[in-house]
């Protein structure tokens, strides 16, 4: 009679986390082969099976014993904690079988029953530290040469893997984890979040949240798994380690607070590496932030000093490479100003230097150049452009103000109003992009009345237009809804219209559609401005 090997991973330790198949397999088996402590952990699932338990470092002889018993015709359960395929018994059992010329068709039956490995059970107690590309490294040099382990730590640290260290330390082996920390610190910030989980889902479970610099000040033992975050992992609410699902491909300038400097506008929830305001120190901060920010401040300070001294400033782009943060795409618009339409040569030179050969500058029909470049230090770029006098505009579904040039500034009476609108509302995030055209005289030669919202200054007062549809074959002008708005009422009125759209507009609903749907905005009744002729549907939409 052919025997059977059931290689069972019983998970972290609690019965709730053992699979149904593993529980059945115990019942099917005649004997159970395993490390003493593990046999004790599953005691409640053992009925009348014979127990063959051995010491910890006797895995090889345990595998040999199991194979021998199966060859004698027995159904043998070989147990591992976690998953038997992760530093467990399944590899060893197969090695013994291979040595003996085993073939699946003729030899004993082998079934490997998966279990929850420590990387998963421990991660679940820490929040979501694994999430992205991760690896496991066992620090035990019992079956692996230390040189190789060291090389793997080096590679994983360098490649920004989240790392779960198994077998981090024992009574005899204490150096390995110290070495691992030393290697990791060459590549990661000392503040990289680290979780130490001891006896997950067992009686003496212990979870410690620490960081790379301080991890060795805590108790680490044979029953601990050490999970080290990657450059994106952040600590939340003092006890959750969270690794975002991906690397932020894009930085966004915060769209809400245009009055803040662009480098202060980076959204922390989107870019955990963003600069911190002092009073917001308590917010989650990514592991690498402080180090990188310190580097950036140094870069800026050095540049400022050399400018004062009249030297050629060290190009900011080069100083960026000193930072070890990940590069992401930074996308934004630049213009010389809301009223000013003229770039200076110095501005364009600076822009060209910053964008370099790899970035992109796209000429758009909307009064700005769209810039897209890869950087690890967006705040260095944005503050440099700001110092050069550029107006920076966030990309996306935001309010953009498109003013005319007021006949080269000659018709200046209404300029303060558009500047106030830009200051208070420019860049505000909305259900869909919204363009507000502002023209300084009745000629409206910058096409303000074609936009979502149009404002025309005429005879000391303003005319207001709502709901233009600037694109497509069914494009139409905005509807004139009010003439002669008093200058002191203008900003409040426009703000109220935009706030209403922000509040009631559906996501992705452009303003003209919203106006048509709700029929009345701030008391202004909708009139259809769409062309009356029937148009053939166009293949790419109307
Ligand atoms: N096959 C097991 C790993 C065995 S190696 C698995 O897949 O999980 C032994 C190491 O696993 C321990 O040193 C510890 O690092 C880790 N480990 C196993 N069970 C654990 C638990 N319940 N809590 C924390 N770490 C555990």
Boltz pocket constraint, residues with backbone or C-beta under 6 A from the ligand:
constraints:
  - pocket:
      binder: B
      contacts: [[A, 11], [A, 12], [A, 13], [A, 80], [A, 81], [A, 82], [A, 83], [A, 84], [A, 85], [A, 86], [A, 87], [A, 88], [A, 116], [A, 117], [A, 118], [A, 119], [A, 121], [A, 122], [A, 165], [A, 166], [A, 167], [A, 168], [A, 197], [A, 198], [A, 199], [A, 200], [A, 201], [A, 202], [A, 221], [A, 222], [A, 223], [A, 224], [A, 225], [A, 226]]
      max_distance: 6.0
